[in-house]
Amino acid sequence: MVLPLFVLFWAAIAWLIKSPLLPTPLDVLDTLMQESASGALWHHLGVTLGRVVVAFALAMLLGTGIGIVMGRSQTTNALFDPLLVLLLNLPALVTIILMYVWFGLVEVAAVMAVVINKVPNVAVTVREGARSLDHRLEEMATVYEFTQWQRFREVWVPQLFPYLMAATRGGLALIWKIVLVVELLGRSSGVGFQLHMAFQVFDVATILAYSLAFIAVVQLIELAILQPLERRSSRWRQPEAAHA
């Protein structure tokens, strides 16, 4: 109900102002269809999603490993916690600029900038999960002589899953934004690049068209992948809640 009302309000304001700086919803839809028909929309969306997937996968792997080690070892946590705090407070823009200055305007620098900004968030979340692992399950694994792989798969992963989901949702929300800035500053393709080009000529219709297309993709991933996974992550709590 809110969305149709917003579109009507947008259309009314655009009709009253009659300015190219605020195109009507129909103008934006027409631009969206033109970009889609030419293939440019799908190309740039695909490029951006590719960067998001690669950066997200690397950040989750590195952040999860660091978080588990820091959560299970007080010595490691004491040594690396100051660095983690530093990276958490380092602005994404600074990281992006440094990567481009040090490595050039290349794809590796773009992905590294995103990964560096995301890893600390994952590590902090997973660290809390690693700290809260049930010691009784650890003792059970020791009694039954679990291998390290069995311990990780059967004992740690089920307990860490809610924390991994929290890191996933928060991470994707952060990575989308950083990737667009990375593309705007130093890439020649992607949604961020297209937004930059449209900004140069004050083409608001194109800016809104690409933004809405990108938001639609993000919402699709949220509904089709993240929400089902989140429900699964909390399923193990339901019998306990029902018993209580």
C-alpha positions in Angstrom: 0.0 0.0 0.0 2.8 2.4 0.8 4.6 1.9 -2.5 1.7 2.9 -4.8 1.1 5.9 -2.6 4.7 6.9 -2.9 4.6 6.5 -6.7 1.5 8.7 -6.9 3.1 11.3 -4.7 6.2 11.2 -6.8 4.2 11.6 -10.0 2.2 14.5 -8.6 5.3 16.4 -7.4 7.0 15.8 -10.8 4.0 17.0 -12.7 3.8 20.2 -10.6 7.5 21.0 -10.8 7.9 20.0 -14.5 11.7 19.9 -14.2 14.1 17.4 -15.9 15.8 17.2 -12.4 12.7 15.3 -11.2 11.4 13.0 -14.0 8.1 11.3 -13.7 7.8 7.6 -12.9 6.9 7.0 -16.5 10.0 8.8 -17.7 12.1 6.6 -15.4 10.3 3.5 -16.5 10.9 4.4 -20.2 14.6 4.9 -19.5 14.7 1.6 -17.7 13.1 -0.2 -20.7 15.5 1.5 -23.2 18.6 0.5 -21.1 17.2 -3.0 -20.8 16.5 -3.3 -24.5 20.0 -2.1 -25.4 21.6 -4.7 -23.1 23.5 -2.0 -21.2 21.4 -2.5 -18.0 22.0 -6.2 -17.9 25.7 -5.8 -18.6 26.4 -3.3 -15.9 24.2 -5.1 -13.4 26.0 -8.3 -14.1 29.4 -6.7 -13.7 28.4 -5.2 -10.3 26.9 -8.4 -9.1 30.1 -10.3 -10.1 32.2 -7.9 -8.0 29.8 -8.2 -5.1 29.9 -12.1 -5.2 33.7 -12.3 -5.3 34.3 -9.7 -2.6 31.5 -11.1 -0.4 32.9 -14.7 -0.7 36.5 -13.6 0.1 35.4 -11.4 3.0 33.2 -14.1 4.5 36.0 -16.7 4.3 38.7 -14.5 5.8 36.4 -12.9 8.3 35.0 -16.2 9.5 38.5 -17.7 9.9 39.8 -14.6 11.8 36.7 -14.5 14.0 36.9 -18.1 15.0 40.6 -17.9 15.9 40.1 -14.7 17.9 37.0 -16.1 19.6 38.8 -19.3 20.6 42.1 -17.8 21.6 42.4 -15.0 24.2 46.1 -14.4 23.2 45.3 -14.0 19.5 42.3 -11.8 20.4 44.5 -9.5 22.6 47.1 -9.2 19.9 44.8 -8.5 16.9 41.9 -6.7 18.6 43.5 -3.2 18.2 44.0 -3.8 14.5 40.4 -5.0 14.2 39.2 -1.8 15.9 41.4 0.3 13.6 40.0 -1.4 10.5 36.4 -1.0 11.8 36.8 2.7 12.1 38.8 3.2 8.8 36.5 5.0 6.3 35.7 3.0 3.2 36.6 5.9 1.0 40.1 6.0 2.4 40.6 2.3 1.8 39.3 2.6 -1.8 41.6 5.6 -2.6 44.6 3.9 -1.0 44.0 0.6 -3.0 43.8 2.6 -6.3 46.9 4.7 -5.5 49.0 1.6 -4.5 47.8 -0.9 -7.1 46.3 1.3 -9.8 42.8 1.4 -11.3 42.6 -2.4 -11.7 40.0 -5.0 -10.8 42.1 -6.5 -8.0 42.4 -3.1 -6.2 38.6 -2.6 -6.5 37.8 -6.0 -5.0 40.5 -5.7 -2.3 39.1 -2.4 -1.2 35.7 -4.0 -0.6 37.1 -7.0 1.1 39.2 -5.0 3.5 36.2 -3.0 4.6 34.0 -6.0 5.1 36.4 -8.5 6.8 36.4 -6.7 10.2 32.6 -6.7 10.4 32.4 -10.4 9.8 35.3 -11.1 12.2 33.6 -9.2 15.0 30.3 -11.0 14.6 31.8 -14.5 14.2 34.1 -13.8 17.2 31.1 -13.4 19.4 29.7 -16.7 18.2 32.9 -18.5 18.8 33.1 -17.2 22.3 29.6 -18.5 23.0 30.2 -22.1 21.9 28.7 -24.5 24.3 31.5 -26.2 26.3 29.3 -29.2 27.0 29.1 -30.0 23.3 32.9 -29.6 23.1 33.3 -32.1 25.9 30.9 -34.5 24.1 33.0 -34.2 20.9 36.1 -35.0 22.9 34.5 -38.0 24.5 33.4 -39.4 21.2 36.8 -38.6 19.7 35.6 -36.3 16.9 38.1 -35.3 14.3 38.8 -31.6 13.8 36.6 -31.7 10.7 33.7 -33.5 12.5 34.0 -31.0 15.4 33.8 -28.1 13.1 31.0 -29.5 11.0 28.8 -31.1 13.8 29.5 -28.8 16.8 30.7 -25.4 15.6 28.8 -24.8 12.4 25.3 -25.3 13.9 26.1 -22.9 16.7 27.8 -20.4 14.5 25.1 -20.4 11.8 23.0 -17.6 13.3 26.1 -15.4 13.7 27.1 -16.2 10.1 23.7 -15.2 8.9 23.9 -11.9 10.8 27.3 -11.3 9.2 25.9 -12.2 5.8 23.0 -9.9 6.0 25.0 -7.0 7.4 27.8 -7.7 5.0 25.7 -7.6 1.9 24.1 -4.4 2.9 27.6 -2.9 3.3 29.2 -4.5 0.3 26.5 -3.2 -2.2 27.2 0.4 -1.1 31.0 0.1 -1.2 31.1 -1.6 -4.6 29.1 1.3 -6.1 31.6 3.8 -4.7 34.5 1.7 -6.0 33.0 1.6 -9.4 32.2 5.3 -9.3 35.8 6.2 -8.4 37.8 3.9 -10.6 36.1 1.4 -12.8 34.8 1.7 -16.4 31.8 -0.6 -15.9 29.1 -1.4 -13.4 26.1 0.4 -11.9 28.4 2.8 -10.0 30.1 3.8 -13.2 26.8 4.4 -15.0 25.6 6.5 -12.1 28.7 8.6 -12.4 28.3 9.1 -16.1 24.6 10.1 -15.6 25.6 12.5 -12.9 28.1 14.2 -15.3 25.1 15.3 -17.5 22.5 15.6 -14.7 20.5 12.7 -16.2 18.3 12.0 -13.2 16.1 9.6 -15.1 19.1 7.3 -15.8 20.3 7.7 -12.2 16.9 6.6 -10.9 16.5 3.8 -13.4 19.8 2.1 -12.5 19.2 2.7 -8.8 15.7 1.1 -8.9 17.0 -1.8 -11.0 19.8 -2.4 -8.5 17.4 -2.1 -5.5 15.1 -4.6 -7.2 18.0 -7.1 -7.5 18.9 -6.6 -3.9 15.4 -7.2 -2.8 15.1 -10.3 -4.9 18.2 -11.7 -3.2 16.8 -10.8 0.2 13.5 -12.5 -0.4 14.7 -15.6 -2.3 18.0 -16.4 -0.4 18.6 -14.5 2.8 15.1 -14.7 4.4 14.8 -18.5 3.9 18.4 -18.9 5.3 17.5 -16.8 8.3 14.5 -18.8 9.1 16.6 -21.9 8.9 19.2 -20.4 11.2 16.6 -19.9 13.9 14.8 -23.3 13.4 16.9 -25.1 16.0 15.6 -22.7 18.6 11.9 -23.4 17.9 11.6 -26.8 19.8 13.3 -25.3 22.8 10.9 -22.3 22.7 7.9 -24.5 22.3 9.0 -26.7 25.2 9.4 -23.7 27.4 
